[in-house]
Amino acid sequence: METTQTFDRLVRAEFAPRSTYLNTASNGLLPARTVAALHEAAVLRAEGRPLTPLHEDVEACRAAYARLAGVPVTRVATGASVAAHTGVIAASLPAGAEVLTAEDDFTSVLNPFHVRGDLKVRAVPLERIAESVRPGTALVAVSAAQSADGRVADLTALREAAREHGARTYVDCSQAAGWLPMAADAFDFSASVSFKWLLGPHGAAFLVVPEDFGGLTPVLAGWVAGEAPWDSCYGPVQELARSARRFDLTPALFTFAGLRRSLELIEELGVAAVHAHDVALADRFRAGLADLGHTPVPAPGSAIVSVPGLGGRQGELSRAGIEVSDRAGNLRAAFHLYSTPDDVDRLLAALAG
C-alpha cells in the first residue's frame, strides 16, 4: 500500500494535464511512461526490428489484468472491444434463452444479444436486477458501474440470485476496473476495455471466462488462438489454446505496449488507494452540488457523478478548460487519480457562475 506522499509523487511524475480533466468515464489520460512506450513501439517497427517484445507486452498485460481481476491468468482472453466479447457470449446461448439486462445499460453489453433475434432479452431497472432473476433466466448481463450516471450494481445480490436460479452472470467492468476492486472469480464471465480507469490506449479489452470456458465457442478465433500460434497461420487451427487464449483476437500491438506500462502504474499505486482517492473527490463534488441546490443521480460510492439537467453546459465548460461529458442530458464528471480537490472546486465554481 502506497503512502499518500508516494501516491502523489507517482501521479505528479506521470501526468501533466493542460485542462481540468474530469472525463475519465470517456477516456483516461495516458501516463508519461505509456506515451514513451508507444513511441518506442512505433520506432521498433519503423526500424524493422523484430516485434517479439511487443508480443511479450500482450502476455504481460494479460497477467497484470488477471492480478487486478483476482483470477488465474489462464482465464483471461485479450481482444479489442467489449462488444466483440459480448458477441461470443451471445453466440453461445440456445435459441429462446432469456437474458436479463439493466435498462439503458451501455450498448456493448446489450446489443449482441438483441441482434441474435431469437433470444428473449428482458430489461429491468438496475436496482431491481437481482430480484428479477427467475427460473428460466439463462444469463444476467450488467455493467458493474453504469456509464450514463455511475450507479454501481449490487453484484453480491446479483451473484446470489443467479446462483439460486441457475443463471450465468456476465459483468462489464469497463467503468469500474482500475478504481473499484474487482472479484471476477465471483462471476461466470466479465469483460473490460482498458482506455478508461486502466489508463491505456484505445484498442484493447479483456474477457474473463470460467476454467471450463463456460460453454463458449471461439467463433472469432484466428491464428493467435492456437495453442502454437506461429504454427497456426495457415489452414484451420489444429489445436486451440488450452487456456482462455483460445478466445483472443489478433492484438493491436502498439496498444498493448503502452497498456503494459499503464497497468504497471495501477499496480504500483494499488486499486484500494486509487478507490479512496477517486471516491473522496466524487463525494466532495456531491457535497458541493448540494450547496448549489443540485441533486445528482444517487450513486453512493461511485467515482462517477451525474447531474440531471446540466448536460447542456458541457460545451461552455469545455471552452473554459473543464472537461466533462453530456450523457443523456446529464452532466457527468468522472474522477481519477490525476484529479485534485482544486479541480472539483473549479468545476463547482463554474457551475455556480
Secondary structure, DSSP 8 states (H G I E B T S, - for coil): ---HHHHHHHHHHH---SSEE-BTTT-----HHHHHHHHHHHHHHHTT---HHHHHHHHHHHHHHHHHHTS-GGGEEEES-HHHHHHHHHHTS-TT-EEEEETT--HHHHHHHHHHSSSEEEEE-GGGTTTT--TTEEEEEEESB-TTT--B--HHHHHHHHHHHT-EEEEE-TTTTTTS---GGGSSEEEEESSSTT---SS-EEEE--TTGGG---TT--GGGBSSGGG-SSSS-SSB-SSGGGG-----HHHHHHHHHHHHHHHHH-HHHHHHHHHHHHHHHHHHHHHHT------TT-SEEEEET-GGGHHHHHHTTEE-EEETTEEEEE--TT--HHHHHHHHHHHH-
